[in-house]
Amino acid sequence: MQRTKWGGIADDRFRGSGFFRVDQHDGVFWLVDPDGGRFISKGVNNVRFDSDHVRNTARAPYADACRSKYGSQHVWRAAVADRLASWHFNTLGCWSDELVAGAGASPLAIAPTNELGASFKLHRRDQVFPDVFDPAFAAHIRERASTHCARRFHDVGLLGTFIDNEMYWSPDWRGADELLTLFLNLPSHRPGRVAATARLQEHYREFSQFNAVWQTPARSWEQLAAMGRVEAPFFRMPAGGLNDALELKANLANPARAAFSADCDAFLAVDADRYFEVCVSAIKAADPNHLVIGSRFGYQAQSSVIAAAVRYLDVISFNCYELDATPQIDAYAAGGKPCLISEFSFRGDDAGLPNGNGAGPRVASQTERAQCFERYVTAALRNPSVVGYHWFEHADQPAEGRFDGENSNYGAVTIQDDPYVELTETMTRVNALAERIHAESAPRG
């Protein structure tokens, strides 16, 4: 089995275009590397010398250990690049030092996130989600895409561009707010609030019809527009799995709740369409050579958001900290686009770290951790839509906690840069078989 310099499988059925692209053969999606190799993106996130500082300090324990071990960041880059390649990884995931990509004997692809929407959210500090109805939104996105993406126009090693990371679309671990209510609670002059109110007006026509569902203290559209805070009349569970069935049952039992859910979903559809249309068109204008590989959904998004993503993206990316990603893969793959798992991990309680903060399953030992990796990745690759998986992350977090308090055993290596042998041996074996496993996912007719 001959491989290209990128680690893809040489295959006469695929042509090289000089850049990464997507293709499909016998019902199976693949990435195709610049040389025409059949490619599964096997990545590691946060591969960097200064990976984590201890919260509220300048201390970086991993960097200190590597400085002592390697002597310089330059030597570290080459050593880490070759070590990742020896484990059959071929991609540097988000937040990585891109100079690692070319430091070893074999090149690694890069997959950066450009934080387009998030940067506008910070520009307008009263937002949880960027106000896509703000006239300044499109101009800001075009400017940032031009700055961050145009310079990569000729970069052969760029797998693709992530737009953002874990944007807030609807209720999840961060809160119970709906995007619609968040927009209704923007200051009264803000375009997002005006747009949200206008869409409710278009739907209900009469304020009494709206208020029969929403039960606000307002008595007119004018009073609603001037209210300091609009409270949601119902709370919805995060999308996916059993929650969907419970939501359907609750809506069938209560027509007002069903109407509220429909209002939220209709607004989500409009908002998501605007977000993806503006962001993808800006990236493609700045850099038409590369893929747009999604916004790294932090959980299973509502179907209206997935539908919008499918219309514009080349690849749908999502983070999934479960023992089995199959339900999420099925939800995202239903739209007919290839999928990439942009973040996943498992934490071992025998690593000597608190594992008190951070997402994902905790298991008792490194043996179980390795077993979880094999089951998760093998199951994912058996879906014909999956074109990659990126492990979070390269090195463990500090026991004292990083910037957000996370203090977990996510690393493929310890904070002293020693590999977790059982895990990395399993990674090496599974990664080497990835293309074969995925090829066998072809639908049988």
Beta strands, then each sheet from edge to edge (+ up, - down):
strand 1: 9-10
strand 2: 21-25
strand 3: 28-32
strand 4: 37-39
strand 5: 41-44
strand 6: 91-92
strand 7: 109-110
strand 8: 160-161
strand 9: 291-292
strand 10: 316-319
strand 11: 339-344
strand 12: 347-348
strand 13: 362-363
strand 14: 386-391
sheet 1: 1+ 4- 3+ 2-
sheet 2: 7+ 6+ 5+ 14+ 11+ 10+
sheet 3: 8+ 9+
sheet 4: 12+ 13+
end
